[in-house]
Structures are given as C-alpha cells and as structure tokens.
Amino acid sequence: MKDKKRFIPMLRVSKSKLALLAVVFAFAACDTSEEQTVAVFEDLVLEDNFDQDGAPDASIWNYDIGTGENGWGNNELQYYTSRSENVSVQNGYLLITARKENFQGSGYTSARLLTKGKFENTYGRYEARIKLPYGQGIWPAFWLLGSDIPGEIWPQIGEIDIMEYRGQEPTVVLGTVHGPGYSAGQSISKRYELQGDRFDTGFHIFGIEWGPEYINFYVDDVLYNQITPEDVPGEWVFNHDFYIILNLAVGGSFVGSPNAETVFPQTMLVDYVRVYESNGQRNF
Amino acid sequence: MMKTNLYKLICTGILIGLTACDRPLSDDVEFATYASNGDVFLDGFTAGLNYFPFEGSKLDAFTVDSEVSYDGEASMRFDVPNFGDPGGAYAGAIFPTDSPRDLSGYDALTFWAKATKAATINEIGFGNNFGENKFLVTKTNLRVSTNWVKYIIPIPDPSKLIAESGLFWYSEGPEDGDGYTFWVDEVQFEKLNTVAQPRPAILNGEDVEQSTFTDLTIPVTGLTQTFNLANGVNQTVNAAPGYFTFETSNPGVALVNEQGVVTTLNEGTAVITALVGGVRAAGSLTLNVGGAFELAPTPTRPAANVISVYSDAYTNVNIDFYNGFFEPFQTTLGGDDLNINGNRIINYTDFNFVGIQFGRVNASAMTSLHIDLYIPEGINLNANSFIDIELQDYGSDAVTGGGDDTVSRIKITADRLETGQWITLDIPLSDFTALTTRTNLGLILFQGSAEINELLVDNIYFYTE
C-alpha cells in the first residue's frame, strides 16, 4: 500500500497548457494510437511548499549519505550529508547547498533528498519550482528513479530526469529518460534553452506529465519534448512506481570538475514540489 | 498685539519666500533626458558619433570597410601598425557622441570581431570621452580569432549610465613587432538579460593590510566587475571608481571619496570596502595609520646645478614610467603613488627590482647622483642586505638596445641601510665605472635583497657642486 499524502485537488493546469496538451495529443493521436485520450492531471497527491523552517519534512524526504559507489556511479566529487549546512528549509524554500570543504575524505559536501519509501508512485504530473546555482562543475537535478524491483538493477528499473543542468551552461536544462539499451551516454534526452534569460537568476518550473505511453517535458509554460515507447530503442520501463530525488552534485562525468572560477558555496532553492494524478488515473 | 502682528508678518514673509521657491513647475518644463539609442556602429556611424584617435597613435588606423562585414554593408576596420611605422606606434581611438546617451536600459556593449590572425587586443571598452571618463570600462587582453565571434563587454552597473557619451574605445599595438588588421561590426549596447551573478572587486579581490601614516592619500586600485555570461564564461572588466560606492569603517582615521582615494587623518585602524549596485565587492584595504610621516630632507642645491628626475624641489625631466615591467621575474607594484600634503613620493610594494625610465638626460656636466631611500620599519635587515642602483645610458640612438647602450651598477651595502628613516645617498657618478658615456641617460634601476620588499624613493637628481 502506498503511503501517499493526499491533499485537496487543485486546478493548476492553465488554459494555455491545456491548449498545448491538446496540440501534442492531437499530434500523438495521428502518429501512434487512435485510442489515446487527453489526461488532465489535477488531483494533487503530494505537495511540499517548504513552509516550515528547519529540516525538511521527514514524512516526505529521506537522504542519501556519503559518496555512494564510485561517486554515485558518476565520479561525483561531493560527500552527501543531511547537515543543516547542506540542506535546510528557510523562508519558504528548500536550500540544498554545495560547499567546498574537506569532509570524510571528499573535497565538497552537498545533499541529496529522496522520497524512497515515503512517496513512490506511477504516472502523474511532477513539477518543482527551482532557482538553480551556477558555475563550472555544478550539477543539480530533479529526477525520478524506479523503485526497487527484486532481481533488477539500473537501468532496467528506469530513470526519468525531469531537470538536469550544467552550471557552466546557465541557459540550458535537459530532460532525459534512461532504460535498458538506452542509458547513460545512449539515454534519450533533449535540451531546452532559455532565450534572453537564465536558470540561475530566477525561479523556473520544471515538470513532466507522465502517462502510460508518454512522458511530456516542460519548463514554465513551454512543453518542449514528448518521449513515447516509439522513441526508445529498448523496453519501455516507465509503468511502475518511481520515487523523487532532488540533489546538487559537484563534478562528475556529466559536468566535469569545478575550476578555480567556480564560486562556492552554491545553493539550489526549491520553492515547491508537487505531484498531481489524473482524475481517471485508476483507469490507465 | 504688536508682537503677534510682527510674528505674523515674519511668518507671512517666510511663507511667501517658500512659495516663491516652491512654485510648481511650468507645463513647459522639460527634464533633461537623453536618447536611449544603443546603436554605435551597425553599417556606419550612428547619429552624432565621432572618431578621435589617441595622440601618438596611427591616425588613419581606423577606416569604414565596405568590403568586409559580419552583417550588412560595412564594418569598422582597424589597421594595427608594424613596429617602427612612422605613422604611429599603435592604433587607438575613442568614439564619443556629440550628445550623451541614456544607456541605463542595457546591460552590455556587444560586437562581432575577427582579425587577420589570432591576436590579443590590449584594451577595448567604452566610457572614454576624453573628459572625466567617470564610467570607463576596459576589457584588457581580448582574444580575437580569424572568424567572426560575438564579444560581450558587460556594464558594471547600468543604472550609472544615464548620460554617457563615450560609446566605444580601443588601444592595440603590434604583436611581436608585427601589425595586423581586425574588424569590428554590429557594435551596440544590448539588454541581454543573461549578464548575471555580479562579483565586483577592489584590490583585485584581495584583503590588503597596510601600515601607513597620517595625511596621506592612497588610491584604491584593482577595481573590477565580473559577470557570468550565457556561455558560462566569467567576463571581468576593469571598472572606473564611478561605479563603486566606497565606505570607511572609521571616518575619524581615514576617509574615502567617490573616486576611491583614501585620505588618512589620524592614528588608528580603518577598513576601506566598496559596493557596486548594492553588491559587496570582494577585497578590502585595512590601513593601520601611524603618526605623521617624516619627509625626506628638502633639497637645497641651486636649481642651476641640478638635473632632476624626480623631486618636488625642482622641475623634473619627463618620466616615461615609474615601474617598467621586466619579464618574467619582476614582482614590484606601485610607482608615483604617495602624496603627503602635496609632497610626492615613489612607493614600491612587493619590491624586488624596478626601473624608472626618464629623459633622456645629458649628465656629462654633472658629478653626482642624489637619491633618498626609505625602507619601512618592520623589515628585518641583515648583514647581507643590499640595494643595487644601476644607471643605463641609451647611447647615441637614445633608445634602449641598438648596441650602443652602457650600463653600470653599484651596491649600497648593509652598513649604509637603516629602516624607519630616510637614507640619503650622494653618489659620485665616477663610481658607476662602466658608464663610459652619460649623455643619454634613460634608466635608473633599483634591486634589493629579498627581505627588502617595500621601498620609498624621493629626490632623484644629478648635480654638480
């Protein structure tokens, strides 16, 4: 039985977004299945507005601690902690802060929060409003990882990167899926570049709409990609429970190491994390 | 009653006065506002733009090139001369407008540039109008290549540029003796919205602590502003003091004016810091102000018997530089920096060796060289401490090199050195035994032993008794 936080449903899909959805689905309807229907995700099932100063809500968030195996599989340089220096809630925001300091044999510290065992879900609209840090070697992410399945390991369990960002490219985010036959360097990914703006000077909304046969990626009010089973060269593994991860990595194969010009500390500010289900989700 | 009436009269008088001064503005009043046009050179000079080359530069280095352009009909072409070009030693000019522009709505000067070879433009920027240059911005050592690339020179604080006439300027010399050509096109002020994460700095971001004296003026140097650009590059420019708001922690000890010049008033400690656009600048200047500084003895020799290089007591010959940089080992900073109640003193910090080029001076009728040196207290001299003084005669060609230079060096040994007081040297020119001619003297060089890392110099002159 899932341990879901249920809240009063809120209608947050704007008319423009509905129009966008309609366009995309009209497109999808022609190209894939005639059977698909437009899903509107407006049943709010998880919401953290980070309104309580101090440590993040323990009923929602766990922590990964340490360096994982091989820098969490990516040669990342930071040691993750749950100390208030690296993760705290202040003035309505979650702050994940990467610091340059020697700690337990690592040269940097930061934090990685996850809902594993507290909120795991299949399908829905997942979004967060975030102001990102910047600088060479800074690698924040808002992503979903497939729940543990006995006998199966990554990438079979699946990974949906709602937002990844390289601090040295402050105008670009990436939305990506990883699965069997299409992981790491072969993952299915698309860049989204802001014009005349950047991700480290203000808050932006990063989200996905995830249904049985599709994942839509959006930033603010722009839907910039849709990935369907036809787009992946292997098995579609996005049909079981996933949990949410928010983290701020330093260094690693995706971004390269920080350099002398990288300013520390760097903080990722999260205004909220919300998950909505479709009213008809049980019928998927 | 009379009293009241008088009071009323006075009151009325004041009121009338106030009313007279406070009268509402006429509908015909127009506030002085300036055009917010950000265009500098797109396909030609924008309205009111002028071209003024620097003195000594190749005057025709700049032309409008209608053959080459990044976009449109024409570009700005700059022909950097070869070394020895009789037309001028370098290329450099300012491009001011007749009437100022309001550039406060932009965040950067942008342009496209390419060159005939990969090169490094010494200085390029804006804010130079041959006036106060209050908001001068300089990007030094801008690397250009043979293909068109867009360059972004951020404005340190756009809110300051409500009336700017210096729209563009540059200065570039030959590279390894060779001239070349570069083109600049689509020069304009833009609101990019991606110029972000300001990190201003004073003293190049360092926290400097300095012992000093009362009644000194000390300029705060190393003023920069750094922004992160959309491509992830941190772009640093030199910024004029006008962009900075300077603060002192102890106005009773030291004041700092809007030009970033500190004046020490009394004994004590004061910390000088600054902000740009509300952002705290990295770096600070902590001044430990001691008592009054004792000046070097004022020279008394009659001016007719003196050729002076540097002294407030005489008319001096021209000085080309106080701190010529000799690569790669020189660390010395500073120069003609100290001013104590109008008395100028050369102040070297991080001193190892330094050269002052002057003149040229024909000292053939002179017999001696006078120099006053001051080694600050706190420097621990030892038996092997020394200061070398070298004179160089540039020979008949009056320039360095050319095979006709002569150089001679003498050593001031530890027994003649002291700290915390002026060391007055009167050295017979005959002591510079290798100096076979002294008709074209052009350089005096100081070199100290390692522990002497600060040195003040005053009253450098040749004389005969």
Interface residues (C-beta under 8 A of the other chain):
Chain A: Y134 G135 Q136 R166 G167 Q168 E169 P170 T171 G196 D197 R198 D200 T201 E261 V263
Chain B: L192 N193 T194 A196 Q197 R199 N228 A230 N231 G232 N234
